[in-house]
């Protein structure tokens, strides 16, 4: 019994109860490995909970209890947690991953020395047993609060009798609806086969024939690294991964994919894993004729997968880019890959970071930190962490802005120390120098990054963005247009950077034309407001000014005038003038 004097409350809180599915069975199969994986999973969850507005109040064996002030934040965390852990098995070297069931309730709770107590805690613990492994169940009270969320699928499991609960309880399962981009319009290029670049290549997603969905993420990672390695070769133009994925998903034949992407060659392949054994096959295809001009098969074990990947990159490049010089080949041979699990953490964190939300940014950082801890010499983890500190500085998500920017630069330098041949470290160094207003150092870092990897579409876009701030507008536009050519299904950020370049060139009409091509204009509203205002289109300017405040309620001109790293003060004054004209303060 708990003494009444030791309790405080009641307090209305949302309770999340998470419990491992089949824990006893997992212990019987592999006690040491299961405990290690559970410890790692619980450590990550504890790190993430605070980033999503909650706190862990109790852990016991294979479960935990967390509380949140907000139902929406609790459910958001549960969805991200389950999504994160669902990808775990792809990076555990064949071992069975940890799957949690989650229950969420809301109600009065009482705080004691060993955690929280109350009917709501009991409900969360009971209803989690009705969730599928990796799933989430919520009570009727939670359902009533979140049911208007169009991004969720809420399905009633009916009224259930729960142990030690007198009345039946209505339980709902929760899933996040898929918001993939397969519905995006796919532009078809008009290039005929005779006008295609000779050494142009797209690497299509590897077909996962393992019958194990967890291998899909690994297939994506292999394809991404193949693109990175092949992009190092100066005579080879490689289409960016995102464009290749969309084209493959929306085209009916290899010939059509080649026409849509504007490339002469396609690299296709398949991946199969049976326990720790893997087999990967690749075919180099002439897109127009769909003739296979080279094939290879690789067999081995999971721990050798990166050696296989490098073999594919080297052998493919030898057949489509015969003028590659020996120095580039030596660079590939010297490239060292990190541990498989650390590699997976970085890929997963990069996906989170693209959301540009405070909690997602912190979530990504936790993954990068884990990758660093697993392999302290893995340069890419430091480069990825650097970006998270830069982003939090830019959006004013930190109480120590100067410290965040200094940390971004320090981490980028550490990335370069770990791997001086990886362009991403130099790219992040350039970004950190840029926002510290160290323009010469920023340009030098970007130049070195482009020298290492001249066909990296993202890198070209980042450098173009940098040059727009130092009155090298023509070169900035050229680089950004080349990035769009390399990645025809480019992210919105390419257009955002290009619009920025036009704005600082004084071409406000082209700025508007470019920014209105963005699928999501959330980050474009500042430039749209300023551009319309400079053109005297005040109704449109005020509309976008109100959208700025909706997307970023903490926006102030006082803060934002510190953000754009413009080299010349009069350029910044002009931008701020446009924002003020639009009605922003």
Buried (B, 14 or more C-beta within 10 A) or exposed (E): EEEEEEBEBEBEBBBBBBBBBBBEEBBEEEEEBBEEBBEBBBEBBBBBBBBBBBEBBBBEEBBBBBBBEBBBBBBBBBBBBBBBBBBBBBBBBEBBBBBBBBBBBBBEBBBBEEBBBBBBBBBBBBBBBBBEBBBBBBBBBBBEBBEEBEEBEBEEEEEBEBEEBEEEBBBBBBBBEEEEEEEEEBEEBEBEEEEBBEBBBBBBBBBBBBEBEBBBBBBBBBBBBBBBBBBBBBBBBBBBBBBBBBBBBBBEEBBBBBBBBBBBBBBBBBBBBEEEEBBBBBBBBBBBEBEEEBEBEBEBBBEEBBEBBBBBBBBBBEEBBEEBEEEBBEBBEEBEBBBBBBBBBBBBBBBBBEEBBBBBBBBBBBBBBBBBEBBEEBBBBBBBBBBBBBBBBBBBBBEEBEEBBBBBBBBBBBBBEBBEBBBBBBBBBBBBBBBBEBBEBBBBBBEBBBEBBBBBBBBBBBBBBBBBBBBBBEBBBBBBBBBBBBBBBBBBBBBBBBBBBBBBBEBBEBBBBBBEBBEEBBBBBBBBBBBBBBBEBBEBBBBBBBBBBEBBEEBEEEBBBBBBBBBEEEBBEBBBEBBBBBBBE
